[in-house]
Amino acid sequence: MKSTETIYGVHAVRVMLERHPERVRVVRLAERRHDPRVRAIEELSRRHERPVERVEVRSLNRQLGAVAHQGVAADVMALPPWTEDDLLSALERAQTPLLLALDGVQDPHNLGACLRSADACAALAVIVPRDRAAQLTPTVRKVAAGAAETTPVAVVTNLVRTLRLLKQAGLWVVGADADARMLAREADLKGPVVLVLGAEGSGLRHLTRETCDLTVRLPQLGAVESLNVSVAAGMLLYEAVRQREAS
């Protein structure tokens, strides 16, 4: 039997109902919310014959904790994350894959934001280590605003080994490093590439950096030493998209 997870927020629940209604087991709506956005979710649920429950807001608060659930939640059948084998199999079908690897990013809000950027840039997948890193949680799905249902998350035991396998498969491994000599716009990101970003504050681990084919940096003209990892990921992903569209 597949496990169940709870997602929340107007956008996340609506996207799930639109794209994967068969995975929705029940939708819970705050009993006093009857605005157009919530009514649209209720209508969408009934159209797909998904059960809808009207509940007290405090019931949602008890279930979800101190999060901005917007009076909307749904229990859904969880999909298992990709394995390393799933990732390598998908690469065989991809023409010019763009991947994002996160080296120990622990903040779930940053993982969710990275998923949104990855989805917007049509990345094949986001790769995260199994240990000491954020995993898919309701908070991540909320921040991802539906992107967690469209962009696979590949959970791997050893990130460095996975990066080496990706290199063998023909991908260029490009790490983000604030001290790199090369600017991102100077690197060739048009071909098969995996962009690797490190954890908040500490950056790439030494062995991860050594595994990269090259490292690049983003221009910084202000006084702040480094960008938030999700902001940097978005900028690098869009640089790759810019180059591909210009070629």
Order of alpha helices (4+ residues) and beta strands (2+ residues): beta-alpha-beta-alpha-beta-alpha-beta-alpha-beta-alpha-beta-alpha-beta-alpha-beta-beta-beta-alpha-beta-alpha
